[in-house]
Amino acid sequence: MREIRDLDTVELILEAQGVLDAIRGPERVVDAGTLRALQQAGNYAVGLFDEGRMVGASVAFFGAPASRSMHSHITALLPEFRGRGWGRELKEHQRQWALAHGVGHVTWTFDPLVARNAHFFLTVLGARVTGYAVNQYGIFGGGDAGDESDRLDVKWSLAEVAKAPEASAVVATVAIPADVERMREEAPPEAHEWRMRLRREMAVLTGRGLAIAGFDTERGYLFVEA
């Protein structure tokens, strides 16, 4: 049996911290005390359970009062439970929760080199890219394995889904590795080269007035005239 539950006890908060630590490695995403404070203040904090075991978690907090927004800090599954559509279940639960609380859109950031996330966020969910940040969180050992933490900013409008651009509208594409996470384990210098290459290419294309309008698993990021 699979279910999504609020992290409304200290025990569940500690269990969620353990799940997130297992996913992100030595650099903690959020400590139990902060997670408890976010939950008690009425923010979004849930765990995904499979047969009673927590295998994923999602944490988000409200934006400025007038913005009707929520920022998703992390939504993640243990690696062995990915690829089953459960991440989409978590995001859909987050969407319904947000709508019930008067939220119109959810924002978050992600590593633009991780193809599975680019596909999920831009193609499956239909979120829109709103910006590119260089080394947004500094260098840390968790998700980026010691490399610089460039990020794409995205906005997910909950009442609509962004559609892939028409083929005729795509004027440029930027490819990324199929599995940069494995590359970071097996060939860190090569992964870093991809980071620098992507950063340069993104800067050139956005400098030409182009904007990311989607992602294709074969071609990479799809750029259109802004």
trRosetta pair geometry for C-beta under 8 A, 3 or more apart (Angstrom, degrees):
i j d omega theta_ij theta_ji phi_ij phi_ji
1 50 7.8 166 85 -155 40 42
1 51 6.2 113 42 -88 63 49
1 52 7.8 55 65 -36 97 69
2 48 7.2 1 -172 -179 96 89
2 49 6.7 168 -151 89 50 58
2 50 5.1 -9 -102 -104 87 69
2 51 7.8 -22 -73 -27 59 55
2 86 7.3 -116 -165 -118 147 112
2 89 7.8 26 138 132 132 168
3 48 7.8 177 93 -152 35 51
3 49 5.2 -10 61 58 78 105
4 46 5.3 27 177 166 97 132
4 47 7.2 174 -151 85 57 39
4 48 5.4 -25 -100 -101 79 67
4 49 7.4 175 -88 16 28 78
4 89 7.1 -168 -47 140 127 103
4 90 6.8 156 -106 -108 133 65
4 93 4.9 -45 97 -120 171 168
5 8 7.9 -99 155 10 90 96
5 12 7.3 -106 108 -139 115 148
5 46 6.4 158 81 -156 32 84
5 47 5.7 -18 62 59 84 87
5 49 6.2 17 6 -7 112 123
6 12 7.9 81 114 116 51 159
6 39 7.5 126 178 -152 93 115
6 45 6.9 67 -160 84 69 73
6 46 5.7 -56 -100 -102 39 77
7 12 4.5 -164 -144 122 68 114
7 13 5.3 104 167 -79 114 63
7 16 5.4 -24 -112 -26 141 148
7 35 7.0 -43 119 158 150 111
7 39 5.5 -105 86 -99 95 148
7 45 4.4 -74 41 132 117 103
7 46 6.2 -160 -18 -104 86 20
7 47 5.6 98 -73 -23 93 99
7 57 7.4 37 -58 -141 133 112
8 12 6.7 31 40 48 43 143
8 39 6.7 -166 -97 169 51 131
9 12 4.8 92 57 9 83 100
9 13 7.0 -142 95 -6 44 87
10 13 5.5 -54 -149 35 34 116
10 14 6.4 32 155 -17 67 105
10 32 8.0 58 -160 173 74 121
10 36 6.8 11 -109 -106 69 131
11 14 6.0 -56 -151 37 29 108
11 15 6.4 29 151 -19 64 107
12 15 5.4 -52 -145 37 35 114
12 16 6.2 38 154 -22 66 104
12 47 6.1 -136 -172 -4 105 141
12 54 7.6 138 -148 -69 77 146
13 16 5.8 -55 -150 34 29 111
13 17 6.6 32 151 -20 63 103
13 32 5.2 101 140 -156 104 90
13 35 5.3 156 -155 104 100 117
13 36 5.0 23 -137 -74 162 87
13 39 6.9 -122 -92 8 113 150
13 45 7.8 11 -105 154 84 138
14 17 5.6 -48 -149 32 34 113
14 18 6.6 37 151 -19 63 103
14 32 5.4 15 -92 -119 61 140
15 18 5.7 -54 -156 34 34 114
15 19 6.6 35 148 -20 66 103
15 47 6.9 20 100 -109 111 159
15 54 5.1 113 144 24 119 149
16 19 5.5 -51 -149 34 37 112
16 20 6.3 31 156 -13 68 106
16 32 8.0 133 69 -110 88 78
16 35 6.5 -173 91 175 126 157
16 45 7.4 79 156 178 176 99
16 47 5.3 -124 -87 -82 103 112
16 54 6.5 -100 -82 169 60 155
16 57 4.5 107 -149 -107 100 151
16 59 8.0 114 162 -57 137 112
17 20 5.9 -58 -146 42 31 107
17 21 6.1 34 154 -21 66 108
17 28 7.7 2 -163 -151 95 112
17 30 7.4 -115 -110 91 84 73
17 31 6.7 29 -128 -160 130 36
17 32 4.5 -57 -46 -70 151 87
17 35 6.4 -152 -69 10 96 153
18 21 5.7 -53 -143 36 29 112
18 22 6.4 33 156 -22 63 105
19 22 5.8 -56 -153 32 30 112
19 23 6.6 24 152 -17 63 107
19 47 7.3 127 17 -134 157 105
19 54 5.4 -98 -56 123 142 109
19 55 7.1 160 -135 -156 130 13
19 56 6.8 -177 166 -106 141 13
19 57 5.3 130 87 -13 134 117
19 76 7.8 164 138 93 99 102
19 78 6.6 -92 -156 -58 91 97
20 23 5.6 -56 -149 36 35 111
20 24 6.0 -1 166 8 70 114
20 28 7.5 71 114 -156 108 67
20 29 4.9 -98 167 39 125 125
20 30 6.7 -12 122 42 165 83
20 57 5.9 -65 -57 54 97 134
20 74 6.6 80 -130 112 121 153
20 76 6.6 105 -115 60 73 131
21 24 6.6 -73 -133 53 25 87
21 25 7.7 -113 -179 63 56 7
21 28 6.1 -22 -99 -111 90 80
21 29 7.8 -142 -74 13 49 89
22 78 6.4 -7 107 -111 127 97
23 29 7.9 -5 76 -20 106 136
23 76 4.8 105 172 145 169 141
23 77 7.7 131 -102 86 133 22
23 78 6.4 -122 -78 -99 95 49
23 79 7.5 155 -121 -36 77 78
24 27 6.1 -87 145 75 108 77
24 28 7.2 114 89 -127 127 23
24 29 5.1 125 6 -42 166 105
24 76 7.6 -17 -47 -167 94 179
24 142 4.0 3 173 -162 89 125
24 143 5.8 -42 -134 -48 86 83
25 141 6.0 -113 118 122 132 90
25 142 4.5 177 55 -123 102 61
25 143 7.7 -173 22 -46 112 41
26 141 5.3 2 57 88 109 130
26 142 6.7 -141 56 -75 56 74
27 140 4.4 77 -108 169 165 118
27 141 5.2 153 -28 56 110 75
27 142 3.6 -103 54 -34 108 107
27 143 7.9 -88 66 2 123 67
28 31 5.8 46 144 -71 144 73
29 73 7.3 130 164 145 107 106
29 74 5.3 21 174 -44 147 158
29 142 7.2 140 -62 -163 80 168
30 34 5.2 -119 -172 86 91 121
30 35 5.1 109 130 -63 118 94
30 38 7.8 -23 -176 -1 145 142
30 59 6.2 -78 24 83 160 169
30 73 6.5 56 -50 136 135 145
30 74 7.1 -151 -5 15 116 129
31 34 5.1 88 59 14 78 102
31 35 6.9 -144 97 -6 37 93
32 35 5.5 -58 -144 40 31 114
32 36 6.1 34 157 -22 67 105
33 36 5.8 -53 -148 34 28 111
33 37 6.5 27 153 -18 63 106
34 37 5.6 -54 -148 36 33 112
34 38 6.4 35 153 -20 66 104
35 38 5.8 -51 -148 34 31 112
35 39 6.4 29 154 -17 63 107
35 45 6.2 128 -174 -138 85 140
35 59 6.5 -83 -126 -113 93 143
36 39 5.8 -57 -149 38 31 111
36 40 6.2 25 156 -16 66 110
37 40 5.9 -57 -142 40 29 107
37 41 6.2 26 158 -18 64 111
38 41 5.9 -63 -149 38 27 108
38 43 4.4 -57 174 54 85 136
38 45 5.8 122 103 -55 106 128
38 59 6.6 59 107 -165 155 109
38 61 5.6 -91 -145 -86 114 112
39 43 6.5 -86 -85 61 29 82
39 45 4.1 -73 -86 40 97 146
41 61 7.9 25 86 -136 124 105
42 62 7.8 4 99 -16 96 127
43 59 7.6 43 128 -170 118 74
43 60 6.5 -154 176 95 100 53
43 61 4.3 -26 -135 -112 143 69
43 62 6.2 -132 -105 -10 89 80
44 58 6.9 -36 138 119 108 95
44 59 6.7 154 99 -155 76 33
44 60 4.1 7 60 55 122 93
44 61 7.2 -144 32 -70 78 35
44 70 6.7 53 2 -173 129 141
44 72 8.0 -39 77 -108 134 73
44 94 6.2 80 174 -133 153 86
44 97 5.7 115 -115 118 118 143
44 98 7.3 -31 -62 -69 146 80
45 57 7.8 -4 -169 -175 67 103
45 58 7.7 -173 -137 92 31 56
45 59 5.2 18 -109 -114 76 80
45 60 8.0 -158 -64 32 53 54
46 57 6.8 174 92 -152 49 61
46 58 5.4 0 57 55 91 92
46 90 7.5 178 89 -145 120 89
46 93 6.7 -101 85 124 167 135
46 94 7.8 -150 29 -77 131 79
46 97 7.9 -162 -32 -47 138 161
47 54 4.5 -41 179 -132 130 116
47 56 7.0 147 -164 85 57 51
47 57 5.0 -26 -107 -100 66 83
48 54 7.0 108 70 -153 46 64
48 55 5.8 -62 98 64 94 78
48 56 3.8 3 44 62 121 101
48 57 6.9 -142 11 -68 78 34
48 58 7.6 62 -29 -10 100 97
48 77 7.0 -36 62 -103 141 91
48 86 6.2 117 169 172 154 115
48 89 7.2 107 -123 95 131 114
48 90 5.6 -71 -58 -82 132 109
49 52 6.1 -5 178 -131 119 11
49 53 6.3 148 -155 69 74 31
49 54 5.4 -44 -94 -89 75 53
49 55 7.0 121 -127 10 25 82
50 53 5.7 -30 66 62 72 88
50 55 5.0 4 11 -2 112 136
50 81 6.9 -165 -12 -122 151 138
54 57 6.9 28 177 -61 116 95
55 77 6.1 19 136 -155 87 83
55 78 5.0 -89 -166 18 76 113
55 81 4.6 78 161 -22 132 167
55 86 7.7 -9 98 145 120 160
56 75 7.6 30 172 -180 111 64
56 76 6.1 -160 -147 102 84 45
56 77 3.9 -32 -91 -101 120 67
56 78 6.6 -121 -68 -2 69 69
56 81 6.6 -124 -44 92 108 138
56 86 6.5 161 -2 133 154 121
56 87 7.4 -150 -145 -91 157 64
56 90 6.1 -99 127 -70 136 145
57 74 7.3 32 98 106 91 104
57 75 7.7 -142 103 -134 45 44
57 76 6.6 -2 55 57 70 78
58 72 7.1 -36 -171 -153 97 103
58 74 7.0 -154 -134 102 45 58
58 75 4.1 14 -114 -111 98 84
58 76 7.7 157 -82 16 62 52
58 90 5.0 156 -42 177 137 116
58 91 7.7 177 -115 -76 151 49
58 93 7.6 146 44 79 151 111
58 94 5.7 -105 147 -69 150 122
59 72 7.6 125 87 -162 46 58
59 73 4.7 -36 98 57 98 114
59 74 5.5 24 42 49 97 82
59 75 7.8 -165 26 -70 52 58
60 70 4.9 54 153 158 123 111
60 71 6.1 179 -157 89 82 40
60 72 4.3 -37 -96 -103 111 55
60 73 6.1 -177 -97 5 42 76
60 94 6.3 95 -4 -150 144 120
60 98 7.7 -35 102 -78 152 110
60 106 6.7 -35 -147 -144 150 115
61 70 6.8 178 92 -158 23 78
61 71 5.9 -14 61 57 74 89
61 73 6.6 41 1 -33 94 113
62 65 7.8 36 149 -88 123 50
62 69 7.4 121 -165 89 57 53
62 70 5.5 -48 -104 -105 46 76
62 71 7.9 54 144 15 5 76
62 103 7.5 -134 -118 -90 83 117
63 67 4.5 -55 106 73 124 137
63 68 8.0 -6 60 67 110 18
63 69 3.7 2 25 81 140 100
63 70 6.2 -133 -11 -82 88 22
63 71 5.8 103 -69 -27 91 94
63 107 7.4 62 -65 24 135 118
64 67 4.5 85 64 -8 88 115
64 69 7.3 32 41 43 68 107
68 102 6.2 -101 -135 143 95 82
68 103 5.7 157 172 -136 69 40
68 104 4.3 45 125 7 122 103
68 105 7.3 78 108 21 86 73
69 103 6.3 83 -131 -153 15 94
69 104 6.9 -48 -78 57 59 78
69 105 5.4 -23 -114 73 87 81
69 106 7.0 149 -165 -98 73 30
69 107 6.2 18 -179 -5 123 105
70 98 5.3 -126 17 -121 144 116
70 101 7.9 70 -60 83 134 125
70 103 4.8 -9 -17 -139 110 151
70 105 7.8 -171 31 99 70 42
70 106 5.0 -26 72 -111 91 81
70 107 7.6 176 87 24 42 69
71 106 7.3 147 -104 -165 20 67
71 107 5.1 -30 -110 70 73 92
71 108 6.5 132 -169 -83 66 60
72 75 5.9 -21 176 -25 124 107
72 94 6.6 43 -103 -179 122 154
72 106 5.4 47 -29 172 108 116
72 107 7.1 -170 17 85 79 38
72 108 4.0 -40 65 -71 97 123
73 108 7.5 -143 -62 -123 11 100
75 87 6.8 109 136 -155 108 85
75 90 5.4 157 -167 124 115 131
75 91 6.2 82 162 -74 166 81
75 94 6.9 -76 -92 -35 137 151
75 108 7.9 -52 6 -113 103 166
77 81 4.7 -117 169 87 118 103
77 82 5.2 152 84 -74 124 74
77 86 5.8 101 -96 92 148 118
77 87 5.7 -104 -14 -72 125 89
77 90 7.6 -164 -58 -15 99 146
78 81 5.1 66 66 16 84 108
78 82 7.8 -140 92 -29 42 83
79 82 5.8 -43 -156 2 40 116
81 84 6.3 -62 180 17 62 130
81 86 6.0 -32 153 42 102 152
82 86 7.7 -116 -113 48 34 104
82 87 6.8 23 -130 -34 76 120
82 116 7.8 41 171 161 136 152
85 88 5.2 -45 -168 36 67 116
85 89 6.5 77 135 -26 76 96
86 89 5.1 -45 -152 30 44 118
86 90 6.6 47 149 -20 68 98
87 90 5.7 -50 -153 33 36 112
87 91 6.5 29 151 -13 66 105
87 120 6.5 -21 111 -155 137 148
88 91 5.7 -55 -145 41 35 108
88 92 6.1 36 155 -20 68 106
88 120 7.5 -138 -71 -155 86 104
88 124 6.4 -96 -96 154 117 134
88 125 7.6 -166 -122 -73 84 88
89 92 5.8 -55 -144 38 28 110
89 93 6.3 32 154 -20 63 105
90 93 5.7 -54 -150 35 30 112
90 94 6.4 32 150 -19 64 105
91 94 5.3 -49 -146 36 36 115
91 95 6.3 43 150 -24 65 101
91 125 6.1 -71 145 -101 153 127
92 95 5.4 -46 -147 32 35 116
92 96 6.5 32 155 -16 65 102
93 96 6.0 -55 -148 38 31 107
93 97 6.2 32 153 -19 65 108
94 97 5.7 -56 -146 39 30 113
94 98 6.1 32 155 -22 65 108
94 106 6.8 62 139 -99 116 166
95 98 5.8 -57 -148 35 27 111
95 99 6.4 25 156 -17 64 106
95 106 7.3 -107 -96 -5 65 138
95 156 7.7 -96 -97 135 101 130
95 158 5.4 160 -154 -135 92 106
96 99 5.8 -52 -146 36 31 110
96 100 6.3 31 155 -18 64 108
97 100 5.8 -60 -152 38 29 111
97 101 6.5 9 155 -4 64 113
98 101 6.0 -72 -150 47 30 100
98 103 3.7 -73 -178 67 90 131
98 106 5.8 -91 -96 -61 167 112
98 158 6.0 -156 96 -81 123 155
99 102 8.0 74 -175 -48 29 12
99 103 6.6 -85 -69 60 29 77
99 158 5.6 -164 -71 145 98 146
103 106 6.8 52 148 -66 131 79
103 158 6.9 84 110 -7 84 150
104 157 7.0 -17 153 -146 82 71
104 158 6.1 -157 -176 32 35 106
104 159 6.9 -31 -155 -11 80 109
105 155 5.5 13 168 -178 133 94
105 156 6.0 161 -163 80 77 51
105 157 4.9 -35 -102 -102 108 51
105 158 6.0 -158 -94 -10 43 84
106 155 7.7 155 81 -157 39 50
106 156 4.6 -14 62 58 87 110
106 158 6.7 77 -6 -59 92 103
107 130 7.6 -46 -130 26 110 142
107 153 6.8 -5 -170 -175 109 90
107 154 6.7 165 -150 87 62 52
107 155 5.2 -23 -97 -101 85 67
107 156 7.3 -174 -80 16 33 76
108 121 8.0 -124 73 -128 115 134
108 153 8.0 177 95 -149 29 54
108 154 6.0 -13 62 59 70 95
108 156 7.7 11 13 -7 96 112
109 133 7.1 -37 -133 32 135 127
109 136 6.5 -108 -178 93 161 169
109 151 4.0 18 178 173 120 135
109 152 6.6 158 -155 76 68 42
109 153 5.5 -34 -97 -96 84 57
109 154 7.2 153 -101 14 32 79
110 114 6.7 -98 164 52 104 118
110 117 4.8 -154 179 146 142 137
110 118 7.4 -175 108 -71 132 59
110 121 6.1 -171 11 -24 155 159
110 151 6.5 133 61 -151 19 85
110 152 5.8 -21 61 55 73 92
110 154 6.9 1 12 -1 102 123
111 114 4.7 74 82 -5 104 108
111 117 6.9 84 56 56 76 148
111 143 6.4 -162 -31 139 139 122
111 144 6.5 172 -105 -85 139 93
111 149 7.2 -83 -97 -154 98 69
111 150 7.1 89 -139 79 67 68
111 151 6.4 -58 -85 -104 43 66
111 152 7.9 62 160 12 5 85
111 180 7.9 -134 132 82 126 140
112 118 6.6 63 -151 -82 54 118
112 132 7.2 -6 -39 -126 148 100
112 150 6.4 -50 24 114 106 106
112 151 7.1 144 -21 -151 87 23
112 152 4.6 98 -72 -29 101 111
112 176 7.0 -155 141 -86 76 152
112 198 6.2 176 102 159 118 142
112 202 7.4 51 115 -72 169 145
112 221 7.5 -5 -169 -60 113 134
113 150 7.8 87 -19 68 101 108
113 176 5.4 -172 -139 -162 53 128
113 177 6.7 22 -175 35 92 96
113 180 4.4 9 146 -5 109 174
113 191 7.6 94 163 -165 155 86
113 194 5.9 99 -130 126 127 119
113 195 6.4 -53 -55 -88 144 69
113 198 6.2 -152 -80 -3 89 164
114 117 4.3 39 104 20 113 114
114 118 6.6 160 89 -18 60 86
114 180 6.0 -108 -87 49 52 115
114 181 6.6 45 -117 -44 97 100
115 118 5.5 -55 -144 37 35 112
115 119 6.2 35 159 -18 69 105
115 176 5.6 180 -74 92 92 112
115 177 6.9 -126 -29 92 119 51
115 178 5.8 -55 23 -146 159 33
115 179 7.1 -71 31 -69 118 39
115 180 7.2 133 -11 -3 86 95
115 217 6.8 86 175 -133 118 72
116 119 5.9 -54 -150 37 29 111
116 120 6.3 27 153 -18 63 111
117 120 5.6 -55 -141 40 33 110
117 121 5.8 21 166 -11 70 112
118 121 6.4 -59 -135 43 22 101
118 122 5.8 -12 178 13 62 119
118 123 7.9 54 132 -5 62 99
118 152 7.9 71 -104 30 90 152
118 176 7.2 112 0 43 158 146
118 215 4.5 177 150 -136 102 164
118 221 7.2 -89 -167 -77 140 83
119 122 7.0 -70 -126 51 14 87
119 123 5.0 -31 -165 30 58 126
119 124 6.6 56 140 -16 70 100
119 215 5.7 -128 -86 107 48 127
119 217 5.7 26 -94 -77 130 92
120 123 7.2 -21 -65 52 7 84
120 124 4.9 -31 -148 32 46 129
120 125 6.5 40 152 -10 63 102
121 124 7.4 25 -19 49 11 88
121 125 5.5 -33 -147 39 36 124
121 127 4.9 -44 171 38 84 127
121 154 5.8 -14 165 -170 130 180
121 156 7.9 -104 -162 -74 84 112
122 125 7.4 15 -30 56 10 84
122 126 7.4 43 -176 -113 33 19
122 127 6.0 -79 -92 62 47 78
122 128 7.9 87 -126 -99 81 26
122 129 7.0 -5 -101 -39 118 95
122 154 7.5 -124 -76 -121 79 138
122 162 7.5 -55 -160 85 64 124
122 212 7.8 -74 -123 149 146 113
122 214 5.7 148 154 -147 118 45
122 215 4.3 98 75 6 139 111
123 126 7.6 -5 172 -69 12 52
123 164 6.8 20 -122 -71 81 108
123 214 6.6 75 -83 -165 77 90
123 215 5.5 -98 -39 65 102 91
123 216 7.9 115 -81 -86 133 39
125 156 6.1 -40 149 -122 122 124
125 161 7.4 -147 156 -135 41 97
126 156 7.4 100 87 -137 67 82
126 160 7.7 -115 131 130 135 60
126 161 3.3 71 75 -168 171 80
126 162 4.3 163 -179 43 83 65
126 163 6.9 -6 -129 -64 115 38
127 154 4.3 52 144 167 128 125
127 155 6.4 164 -167 78 89 30
127 156 4.1 -51 -103 -82 98 82
127 162 6.7 -30 103 24 7 124
128 154 6.4 153 77 -156 36 76
128 155 5.3 -23 62 61 92 85
128 156 7.7 165 17 -84 68 37
128 157 7.3 22 5 -6 114 100
128 162 4.9 134 -67 -58 90 157
129 132 7.8 16 178 -58 118 78
129 152 5.4 -54 -131 -177 106 118
129 153 7.0 101 -163 75 61 56
129 154 5.6 -46 -97 -98 46 78
129 211 7.3 175 82 177 108 85
129 212 4.2 15 46 76 151 121
129 213 8.0 -104 32 -71 107 24
130 153 4.7 -65 68 105 91 103
130 154 6.4 145 7 -119 89 22
130 155 5.0 60 -36 -12 131 108
131 152 7.3 158 86 -160 46 52
131 153 4.1 14 55 38 92 123
132 150 7.1 2 -178 -179 89 103
132 151 7.5 169 -155 89 49 45
132 152 5.8 -26 -102 -105 68 64
132 153 7.4 -132 -64 11 23 83
132 202 5.2 162 -135 157 171 140
132 203 7.9 -132 92 -71 145 63
132 206 6.8 -143 18 -34 130 157
133 136 4.0 60 116 -78 128 109
133 150 6.7 172 90 -156 57 57
133 151 4.8 -4 57 59 104 90
133 152 7.8 -179 19 -86 77 16
133 153 6.5 76 -17 -36 107 101
134 148 7.5 -10 178 155 72 129
134 150 5.5 -24 -127 -109 43 91
134 199 6.4 71 -113 -141 99 122
135 138 6.3 46 169 -97 96 25
135 139 7.3 -30 -148 -52 108 68
135 148 4.3 -58 -96 -170 96 106
135 149 5.7 80 -146 52 46 64
135 150 6.2 -19 -48 -69 42 61
136 149 5.5 -88 49 110 74 97
136 150 6.8 97 -9 -138 89 24
136 151 4.3 -34 5 16 144 121
137 140 6.2 -45 121 2 110 125
137 149 4.3 -36 48 89 90 154
137 151 7.5 71 -10 -31 94 130
138 148 7.9 -87 179 -137 25 65
138 149 6.4 18 63 23 29 119
139 144 7.4 -118 -146 95 55 129
139 146 6.2 23 178 -170 103 46
139 147 6.9 -128 -133 126 90 13
139 148 5.7 -51 -85 -91 86 51
139 149 6.9 180 -96 -15 34 92
140 143 7.8 39 90 37 103 71
140 144 6.4 88 65 46 71 106
140 146 7.5 -105 109 -92 19 34
140 149 6.5 12 26 -47 93 134
141 144 7.8 -119 -139 69 10 69
141 145 6.5 18 -159 -138 53 28
141 146 5.3 18 -104 -63 67 73
142 145 7.9 -86 95 -58 20 41
143 149 7.7 78 77 -121 102 108
144 147 4.6 -116 161 60 101 83
144 148 7.1 -103 164 81 149 19
144 149 4.9 -134 -25 -91 158 80
144 184 7.5 -155 -178 -126 38 152
145 184 4.0 136 35 167 156 129
145 185 7.2 -128 -116 -65 155 56
145 188 6.6 -135 127 -114 124 106
145 191 7.3 26 69 102 130 158
146 188 7.2 2 67 -150 118 136
147 184 7.0 -106 -10 -124 127 116
147 188 7.3 -169 -59 -163 107 92
147 191 6.3 -112 -58 118 153 108
147 192 5.4 -162 -121 -95 117 82
147 195 5.6 -175 170 -47 132 158
148 192 7.9 86 15 -136 88 87
148 195 6.1 137 56 164 95 146
150 195 6.3 154 11 -160 124 95
150 198 7.4 174 86 96 155 113
150 199 5.8 -141 -90 -86 159 103
152 212 7.5 -38 -142 47 133 163
157 160 5.0 -2 106 52 119 87
157 161 8.0 -153 73 -74 88 26
157 162 7.5 102 32 -41 106 89
162 213 7.9 -146 169 -169 122 66
162 214 7.7 -162 132 -83 110 84
164 213 7.6 100 -160 130 44 89
164 214 4.4 81 -131 -129 71 158
164 216 7.8 81 -143 -71 131 88
164 222 7.2 60 -160 46 87 158
165 169 4.4 -113 171 80 115 124
165 170 5.6 137 94 -60 127 82
165 213 4.2 53 -43 117 124 135
165 214 5.4 -148 3 1 85 126
165 222 5.8 -161 35 130 118 132
165 224 5.1 -175 -123 -55 161 136
166 169 4.6 89 62 -2 84 107
166 170 7.8 -149 92 -16 48 80
167 170 6.1 -50 -159 18 38 112
169 213 7.2 -48 119 76 121 164
169 224 4.7 4 150 -123 100 122
169 225 7.5 -109 -168 21 83 84
170 173 6.7 25 173 -60 121 92
170 213 7.5 -140 -94 59 77 120
170 222 4.8 -64 -119 -164 117 103
170 223 6.8 94 -154 62 70 47
170 224 6.1 -68 -97 -78 41 80
171 210 6.5 -133 70 -116 117 126
171 223 6.0 -70 62 101 78 89
171 224 6.2 108 8 -126 94 38
171 225 6.3 64 -5 -43 143 77
172 205 5.6 -157 95 -124 151 125
172 210 6.0 2 35 -160 125 169
172 223 4.2 -13 66 57 91 126
173 216 7.3 -42 -135 42 128 118
173 219 4.3 -56 -165 163 154 109
173 220 5.4 121 170 63 94 93
173 221 6.5 158 -157 77 59 53
173 222 5.9 -19 -104 -101 85 53
173 223 6.8 -160 -78 13 33 88
174 198 6.7 106 162 -133 127 77
174 201 4.9 144 -125 129 125 135
174 202 6.8 40 -115 -70 177 68
174 205 6.9 -113 -48 -13 125 153
174 220 5.0 -110 94 123 46 135
174 221 4.5 -5 53 49 95 106
174 223 7.2 64 -10 -28 97 115
175 219 6.5 -101 -84 179 84 37
175 220 3.8 -156 -103 -34 35 139
176 180 6.9 -49 165 -43 102 124
176 194 6.9 89 -149 -178 73 120
176 198 6.3 31 -100 -93 97 131
176 220 5.2 129 2 -127 74 111
176 221 7.4 64 -19 -19 109 92
177 180 4.5 121 66 -69 123 78
177 183 5.7 -19 155 -18 167 150
177 191 7.7 -69 8 -114 156 72
177 194 5.8 -37 -21 -124 113 160
179 182 4.4 20 133 21 116 112
179 183 6.5 144 104 -18 69 89
180 183 5.0 -55 -147 40 42 120
180 184 6.3 51 153 -29 71 97
180 191 5.7 111 -167 -133 89 101
180 194 6.3 -141 -117 93 118 155
181 184 5.8 -46 -152 25 30 113
181 185 7.2 26 149 -13 58 102
182 185 5.7 -58 -159 36 39 110
182 186 6.0 9 156 2 74 115
183 186 6.1 -70 -134 52 29 93
183 187 5.4 -49 -167 57 72 92
183 188 7.9 136 140 -84 69 29
183 190 5.8 -103 -176 93 112 109
183 191 4.5 146 119 -75 106 100
183 194 7.4 48 117 4 155 145
184 187 7.9 -62 -87 66 12 50
184 188 5.7 45 -157 -103 54 70
184 191 4.5 57 -83 -78 67 173
185 188 7.9 70 -61 -60 4 81
187 190 4.0 14 131 22 118 121
187 191 6.4 142 96 -20 72 85
188 191 5.5 -56 -147 36 37 113
188 192 6.3 37 157 -21 69 103
189 192 5.6 -53 -150 35 34 113
189 193 6.5 39 151 -23 65 101
190 193 5.6 -49 -152 31 35 115
190 194 6.8 38 149 -19 63 100
191 194 5.6 -51 -156 32 36 114
191 195 6.7 43 145 -24 64 99
192 195 5.3 -45 -154 28 40 117
192 196 6.6 33 153 -14 68 102
193 196 5.9 -55 -149 39 34 107
193 197 6.1 34 153 -20 67 109
194 197 5.6 -55 -141 39 31 113
194 198 6.1 30 161 -18 66 107
195 198 6.2 -60 -149 37 23 106
195 199 6.3 25 154 -21 61 110
196 199 5.6 -54 -147 35 30 115
196 200 6.5 30 155 -18 64 105
197 200 5.9 -57 -152 35 29 109
197 201 6.3 21 156 -14 66 110
198 201 5.8 -58 -142 41 31 107
198 202 6.0 33 159 -21 67 108
199 202 6.0 -55 -146 36 25 110
199 203 6.4 24 156 -19 61 109
200 203 5.8 -61 -152 36 29 110
200 204 6.4 27 154 -20 66 106
201 204 5.8 -51 -147 34 33 111
201 205 6.3 23 160 -12 66 109
202 205 6.2 -64 -147 42 27 103
202 206 6.0 17 163 -9 67 112
203 206 6.3 -59 -138 44 25 102
203 207 5.9 31 158 -25 62 113
204 207 5.7 -62 -151 36 23 115
204 208 6.7 21 152 -18 61 105
205 208 5.7 -54 -153 33 35 110
205 210 4.6 -60 170 61 88 127
205 223 5.3 -90 178 -115 137 163
206 209 7.6 76 -177 -59 37 9
206 210 6.3 -100 -91 65 35 70
206 211 7.2 65 -115 -91 79 51
209 225 6.9 11 120 -151 100 69
209 226 5.3 -124 168 27 72 114
210 223 4.2 35 161 175 129 120
210 224 6.7 156 -157 75 85 23
210 225 6.4 -64 -111 -101 68 34
210 226 6.2 170 -144 -29 16 90
211 223 6.6 146 70 -150 27 74
211 224 6.2 -32 63 63 80 74
211 225 7.7 20 21 133 89 16
211 226 4.1 99 -20 -91 115 91
212 215 7.8 15 -176 -62 111 79
212 221 5.2 -53 -126 -172 110 116
212 222 7.0 99 -156 68 63 51
212 223 6.0 -48 -91 -94 47 67
213 222 5.5 -68 65 101 81 96
213 223 6.9 113 10 -137 89 20
213 224 4.4 16 -11 7 143 117
214 221 7.7 150 88 -158 43 52
214 222 4.3 -5 67 47 88 125
215 220 6.9 -58 -149 171 77 33
215 221 5.7 -33 -104 -102 77 52
215 222 6.5 -152 -80 3 23 90
216 219 4.3 27 78 42 125 94
216 220 6.6 -6 62 33 77 22
216 222 5.9 76 -11 -49 102 111
219 222 6.8 61 98 -77 123 85
